[in-house]
């Protein structure tokens, strides 16, 4: 970029910021519940200041040292917006809406030199497109981090290990059982066995929509790990269709105690621990 053009842009910084803010606020998708006008103005001014300073060096290489402060600001802003719930469009428009503001200043300052106006406009356009790509790449990375964190939190919530009686644990499994979730289930169960010294663990699969060979293998691995910890495992929630599927697949569960309901599994657990439950005539 010509030094004269960079100086003109810097001279018109106030107008650039005002036009840029107008463009952003005119976008109907911008939600004021996520960011106030004051914060948006502060973010815009911060980025514009760094951008004009980088342009003043004459460099237009985004990977250069001169543009490092610009990319740092954009990266931090994009990750923050991803965590706050901004949409990809809202985030990308933060940079793209700056194009029109730049064009207006360039047209005013270089109207007498059409060739230079075209050249500088193309360079600014390419620069802002590149910054937009960086913005979206960082935004996607931020969204992925949010999704991974939420997935971990949901996995923890969806695999609770409950102490239903002294020496007896129950783990109701709801949803699909894949390799990653099996690992979480196994870790939670084994930790609880060590913590409580329980001798029996009931895996209730009433909430598992379907059991195929892969799910069955995951269950068998969990049972094996439980036995290595010195506890016995009972699988409950075996519905008719699940039983038929297991038979058709030729999966051998003969050495594992299975029951149709959690109540039946609990009754078996009581029997294995020589616990007798009696009904009394006491009235509350």
C-alpha positions as CSV (number, residue, x, y, z in Angstrom):
1,X,0.0,0.0,0.0
2,X,1.2,3.5,-0.8
3,X,2.3,5.5,2.2
4,X,0.1,8.4,1.0
5,X,-3.0,6.1,1.1
6,X,-2.1,4.8,4.5
7,X,-1.7,8.3,5.8
8,X,-5.1,9.3,4.4
9,X,-6.8,6.4,6.1
10,X,-5.2,7.2,9.4
11,X,-6.2,10.9,9.0
12,X,-9.8,9.8,8.5
13,X,-9.8,7.3,11.4
14,X,-12.8,9.0,13.1
15,X,-15.0,8.8,10.0
16,X,-13.8,5.2,9.4
17,X,-14.9,4.2,12.9
18,X,-18.3,6.0,12.6
19,X,-19.1,4.5,9.2
20,X,-18.0,1.0,10.4
21,X,-20.2,1.3,13.5
22,X,-23.2,2.4,11.3
23,X,-22.7,-0.6,9.1
24,X,-22.6,-3.0,12.0
25,X,-25.6,-1.5,13.7
26,X,-27.6,-1.6,10.5
27,X,-27.2,-5.4,10.3
28,X,-30.5,-6.9,11.5
29,X,-28.7,-10.1,12.7
30,X,-26.7,-8.2,15.3
31,X,-28.1,-9.0,18.8
32,X,-27.9,-6.3,21.4
33,X,-28.5,-8.9,24.1
34,X,-25.0,-10.3,23.5
35,X,-23.0,-7.1,23.2
36,X,-23.7,-3.4,24.0
37,X,-23.1,-0.6,21.6
38,X,-20.4,0.7,23.9
39,X,-18.5,-2.6,23.9
40,X,-18.9,-3.0,20.2
41,X,-17.5,0.5,19.7
42,X,-14.5,-0.3,22.0
43,X,-13.8,-3.5,20.1
44,X,-14.0,-1.8,16.7
45,X,-11.8,1.1,17.7
46,X,-9.2,-1.3,19.2
47,X,-9.0,-3.3,16.0
48,X,-9.1,-0.3,13.7
49,X,-6.2,1.4,15.6
50,X,-4.0,-1.8,15.3
51,X,-5.0,-2.2,11.6
52,X,-4.2,1.4,10.6
53,X,-0.8,1.1,12.5
54,X,0.0,-2.0,10.5
55,X,-1.0,-0.4,7.2
56,X,1.3,2.5,8.0
57,X,4.3,0.2,7.7
58,X,3.4,-0.4,4.1
59,X,3.0,-4.1,4.6
60,X,-0.1,-6.0,3.5
61,X,1.1,-9.5,4.5
62,X,-1.1,-10.8,7.2
63,X,1.6,-13.3,8.3
64,X,4.1,-10.5,8.9
65,X,5.2,-9.3,12.3
66,X,3.5,-5.9,11.7
67,X,0.1,-7.6,11.5
68,X,0.6,-9.8,14.6
69,X,-1.2,-7.4,16.9
70,X,-4.2,-7.3,14.5
71,X,-4.4,-11.1,14.3
72,X,-4.1,-11.4,18.1
73,X,-7.0,-9.0,18.6
74,X,-9.1,-10.9,16.1
75,X,-8.3,-14.3,17.5
76,X,-9.2,-13.2,21.1
77,X,-12.4,-11.6,19.9
78,X,-13.5,-14.6,17.8
79,X,-12.9,-17.1,20.6
80,X,-14.8,-14.8,23.0
81,X,-17.7,-14.5,20.6
82,X,-17.8,-18.2,20.1
83,X,-18.1,-18.7,23.9
84,X,-20.8,-16.0,24.2
85,X,-23.0,-17.6,21.6
86,X,-22.5,-15.4,18.5
87,X,-23.4,-16.9,15.2
88,X,-20.7,-17.4,12.4
89,X,-22.4,-14.6,10.4
90,X,-22.4,-12.1,13.2
91,X,-18.7,-12.8,13.8
92,X,-17.6,-12.6,10.1
93,X,-19.6,-9.4,9.6
94,X,-17.5,-7.7,12.2
95,X,-14.6,-7.6,9.7
96,X,-16.5,-7.6,6.4
97,X,-18.6,-4.6,7.3
98,X,-15.3,-2.6,7.5
99,X,-14.9,-2.9,3.7
100,X,-17.6,-0.3,2.9
101,X,-16.1,2.2,5.3
102,X,-12.7,1.8,3.7
103,X,-14.1,2.1,0.2
104,X,-15.8,5.4,1.1
105,X,-12.6,7.0,2.3
106,X,-10.5,5.6,-0.6
107,X,-13.1,7.0,-3.1
108,X,-13.0,10.4,-1.5
109,X,-9.2,10.6,-1.3
110,X,-8.3,9.0,-4.6
111,X,-11.1,10.0,-6.9
112,X,-8.7,11.9,-9.1
113,X,-6.5,8.8,-9.6
114,X,-8.8,5.9,-10.8
115,X,-5.9,3.6,-11.3
116,X,-4.5,3.9,-7.8
117,X,-8.1,3.8,-6.4
118,X,-8.7,0.5,-8.1
119,X,-5.3,-0.9,-7.0
120,X,-5.7,0.2,-3.3
121,X,-9.3,-1.1,-3.2
122,X,-8.3,-4.5,-4.5
123,X,-5.5,-4.7,-1.9
124,X,-7.8,-3.6,1.0
125,X,-10.4,-6.1,-0.2
126,X,-7.9,-9.0,-0.3
127,X,-6.6,-8.0,3.1
128,X,-10.0,-7.9,4.8
129,X,-10.9,-11.2,3.2
130,X,-7.8,-12.7,4.7
131,X,-8.6,-11.3,8.1
132,X,-12.1,-12.7,7.8
133,X,-10.7,-16.1,7.2
134,X,-8.6,-15.9,10.3
135,X,-11.6,-14.7,12.2
136,X,-13.7,-17.7,11.1
137,X,-10.9,-20.2,11.7
138,X,-10.5,-19.0,15.2
139,X,-14.3,-18.8,15.7
140,X,-14.7,-22.4,14.6
141,X,-11.9,-23.5,17.0
142,X,-13.6,-21.7,19.8
143,X,-16.9,-23.3,19.0
144,X,-15.3,-26.7,18.9
145,X,-13.8,-26.1,22.4
146,X,-17.3,-25.2,23.7
147,X,-18.8,-28.3,22.1
148,X,-16.1,-30.6,23.5
149,X,-16.6,-29.1,27.0
150,X,-20.3,-29.4,26.8
151,X,-20.0,-33.0,25.5
152,X,-17.8,-33.9,28.5
153,X,-20.3,-32.2,30.9
154,X,-23.2,-34.1,29.4
155,X,-21.3,-37.4,29.5
156,X,-20.7,-36.9,33.2
157,X,-24.4,-36.1,33.8
158,X,-25.7,-38.9,31.6
159,X,-23.6,-41.6,33.3
160,X,-24.3,-41.2,37.0
161,X,-23.3,-44.0,39.4
162,X,-25.8,-44.4,42.2
163,X,-25.3,-46.2,45.5
164,X,-28.7,-47.9,45.9
165,X,-27.8,-50.0,48.9
166,X,-24.7,-50.8,51.0
167,X,-22.5,-52.8,48.7
168,X,-24.7,-52.2,45.6
169,X,-24.2,-49.6,42.8
170,X,-26.5,-48.9,39.9
171,X,-25.5,-47.2,36.7
172,X,-28.5,-46.3,34.4
173,X,-27.2,-45.9,30.8
174,X,-29.3,-43.6,28.6
175,X,-28.6,-43.1,24.9
176,X,-26.1,-44.6,22.5
177,X,-23.0,-46.4,24.0
178,X,-20.0,-45.7,21.9
179,X,-16.3,-46.2,22.6
180,X,-15.7,-42.7,24.1
181,X,-18.8,-43.0,26.4
182,X,-17.9,-46.5,27.4
183,X,-14.6,-45.2,28.7
184,X,-16.4,-42.6,30.8
185,X,-18.9,-45.2,32.1
186,X,-16.1,-47.5,33.0
187,X,-14.0,-44.9,34.7
188,X,-16.9,-43.6,36.7
189,X,-18.0,-47.0,37.8
190,X,-14.5,-48.2,38.8
191,X,-13.9,-45.1,40.8
192,X,-17.2,-45.5,42.6
193,X,-16.4,-49.2,43.4
194,X,-13.1,-48.2,44.9
195,X,-14.7,-45.3,46.8
196,X,-17.6,-47.3,48.3
197,X,-16.1,-50.8,48.4
198,X,-19.2,-52.1,46.7
199,X,-19.4,-55.7,45.6
200,X,-22.1,-55.6,43.0
201,X,-22.7,-53.1,40.1
202,X,-26.0,-53.1,38.1
203,X,-25.7,-51.8,34.6
204,X,-29.2,-50.8,33.5
205,X,-29.6,-50.5,29.7
206,X,-33.3,-49.7,29.6
207,X,-32.5,-46.4,28.1
208,X,-30.2,-47.7,25.3
209,X,-32.2,-47.6,22.1
210,X,-30.5,-50.5,20.4
211,X,-27.9,-53.1,21.1
212,X,-25.6,-54.3,18.3
213,X,-22.4,-56.2,18.4
214,X,-20.3,-53.1,19.2
215,X,-22.5,-52.1,22.1
216,X,-22.5,-55.6,23.4
217,X,-18.7,-55.7,23.3
218,X,-18.6,-52.4,25.2
219,X,-20.8,-53.9,27.9
220,X,-18.7,-57.0,28.1
221,X,-15.5,-54.9,28.6
222,X,-17.2,-52.9,31.4
223,X,-18.3,-56.2,33.1
224,X,-14.7,-57.6,32.8
225,X,-13.2,-54.4,34.2
226,X,-15.7,-54.5,37.1
227,X,-14.7,-58.1,37.9
228,X,-11.0,-57.2,37.9
229,X,-11.9,-54.8,40.7
230,X,-13.4,-57.6,42.7
231,X,-17.0,-56.8,42.1
232,X,-19.8,-58.6,40.2
233,X,-21.9,-57.1,37.5
234,X,-25.6,-57.5,36.6
235,X,-27.0,-56.2,33.4
236,X,-30.7,-55.2,33.6
237,X,-33.1,-53.7,31.1
238,X,-32.9,-56.6,28.6
239,X,-36.0,-56.1,26.5
240,X,-37.4,-58.8,24.1
241,X,-36.0,-57.1,21.0
242,X,-32.6,-56.7,22.6
243,X,-32.6,-60.4,23.6
244,X,-33.5,-61.4,20.1
245,X,-30.8,-59.2,18.6
246,X,-28.1,-60.7,20.9
247,X,-29.1,-64.2,19.9
248,X,-29.1,-63.4,16.2
249,X,-25.7,-61.8,16.5
250,X,-24.4,-64.9,18.3
251,X,-23.1,-62.8,21.3
252,X,-22.4,-65.0,24.3
253,X,-23.6,-63.4,27.6
254,X,-24.1,-66.7,29.4
255,X,-21.4,-65.9,32.0
256,X,-23.0,-62.6,32.8
257,X,-26.1,-62.2,35.1
258,X,-28.9,-60.5,33.1
259,X,-32.4,-59.4,34.2
260,X,-35.3,-57.8,32.4
261,X,-35.8,-55.0,34.9
262,X,-33.8,-53.0,37.5
263,X,-36.1,-54.3,40.2
264,X,-35.3,-57.9,39.3
265,X,-31.6,-57.0,39.2
266,X,-31.8,-55.4,42.6
267,X,-33.6,-58.5,44.0
268,X,-30.8,-60.7,42.6
269,X,-28.1,-58.4,44.1
270,X,-29.8,-58.7,47.6
271,X,-29.7,-62.5,47.2
272,X,-26.1,-62.5,46.2
273,X,-25.2,-60.5,49.3
274,X,-27.5,-62.6,51.5
275,X,-29.6,-59.5,52.2
276,X,-33.3,-60.3,53.1
277,X,-35.9,-57.6,52.7
278,X,-39.2,-58.1,54.5
279,X,-42.5,-56.3,54.5
280,X,-43.6,-55.0,57.9
281,X,-47.0,-54.0,59.2
282,X,-45.7,-50.6,60.5
283,X,-48.0,-47.7,59.6
284,X,-46.6,-44.3,59.0
